[in-house]
Amino acid sequence: MAIATFLALTLLFNGLNAGPVPSPASDRSCVSFMLPVPASAQNAEYDIVHVDDNISASAFIADIDTWSFNQSSRLLRNITTSGTYNISVQLCIPPTGIKKQDLMIATHGGAFDKRYWDAAIKPSEYSFVHAALADGYSILTYDRLGTGLSDKPDAYTVVQAPLQVEILRSITNMARSGEVFKHVASTTLSAASTKTFKRIIHVGHSFGTLLTTALLATYGNLSDAAVLTGYIPNPHFAEGLRSSFDPQYAPQNNMTLFGDRSSGYVTPGTRSSFQTLFFSNKTNATTGIGGFDTEALDYAYSIRQTFATSELLAITMNPGAAVQFKGPLQFMVAEYDFAICRGDCNQPYDRAAFEKQYPNATDIDIYIQQGTGHGLTLHRKANLGFKVTLDWLHKNGL
C-alpha cells in the first residue's frame, strides 16, 4: 500500500469535513468516505412538542424533563423504519503490525460527531484515534445518523436509538465481512480489500455508549470486547442532564453550521451550557491532574453537533442483559461527570448488577479517569486514560 498516497487522500477527504484537519502522526494512514448502510428498526412515534424555533425547544425540554412525564403514555404507534443511509466514515489502519487485524468501532455521543475521537488540536494528548493507531490497532469512527456529514432524515420518526443500533450492527457486519472496503473510492486499500478484520472492539461515548450497550444486549456475539466511556449506571444517572443541555433549535442557533437541519434537531444553546455538560475545571485532590484548556473548550464548541429530539427520549433506556456477549468490558468513567453522576463519580458501584447484565463477560473493569468531565477526550492528560484502556485490552489478550 502506498502510504504517501494514503496520507494525501486523508487530507483530501478530511478537508471536506467542517473544522480543522488533524495533524497526522508519522504512522497515520486514514481514509474518509461515505458508506451506504442498510438498516431496519422498530421505531416509534410520540406525542411530543415539535421543535421549530428556540421557544418550542425550551417547551420541549421542559415537557420531557417534568417529573411526571410518562414516555409510554406519549406513544402514538410503533413504526418500522427501513432504508439505506449514507454514513460518513473514517477508517484508519496502521501500516504494520499484527493488531491492525483488530478493529475498534467507535460511536460518539450527543452534540459531537466522529471528530470527538480525533481532535484536531494536540492529537498526542486529545486524539483517541492517534493513540489507537500508535498502539497498532485499526479504528473506524463514523458520524451517527443525523450528525456531521451523514444523512439527516426526520428527527421525530427516523433518527431514533433503535435505528442507530441497527446502523451500528450493519457497520460491524460490513467490517467483519470486508464489505466496507468496497466503498472506498480509491485503490489505496486494494491490498486489504480481500481481507477481513479478525476481532471487533466496540467503543462508545455517552449516547454512543448507550447504543453500544444495546448492541451488546441484542447482538452480543458481534463484539469481542467493549469499552464504555462517559456512562455508568448509578443513583444519580442523568439527573438534570436534559435541562442543563439548554437546547436551541439548531438552525436558529447557527445557520452556518446547521442550515441543513430540519424540524426537531437541537444543539446546546450556549458555550456555557456546553461547558457545564462536557467540561470540568476541577482537579483530583491527590494527583493534581484535571481541568481543561480554553483552547480545548473553544475547539469542541466549534465542532458541536445536534441531537434529534426523539433521541433524547432514549437517554434512560435499559437495553437488558447482554447474554451473548462473551468478551471483556471496561467502564471508563469521568471523575467529575455532571451529565452522568451529577458531578461526582467517586462512589461505590454495584458490581453484582453489572455481572447480572453481562453474565458471560470475561472481565468487567471500572476505571475512574481523574480530573475529567463528561468529554473525557478533551481534558488535560486525556492520553493517560487512553493508555489505561489500551493496557487493559493488552491484559485481556487484545
Secondary structure by P-SEA (a helix, b strand, c coil): ccaaaaaaaaaaaaaacccccccccccbbbbbbbbbcccccccccccccccccaaaaaaaaaaaacccccccccccbbbbbbbbbbbbbbbbbbcccccccbbbbbbbcccccccccccccccccccaaaaaaaabbbbbbbbcccccccccccccccccaaaaaaaaaaaaaaaaacccccccccccccccccccccbbbbbbcaaaaaaaaaaaacccccccbbbbccccccccccccccccccccccccccccccccccccccccccaaaaaaacccccccccccbbbbbaaaaaaaaaacccccaaaaaaccccccccccccbbbbbbccccccccccccccccccaaaaaaacccccbbbbbbbcccccccccccaaaaaaaaaaaaaaaacc
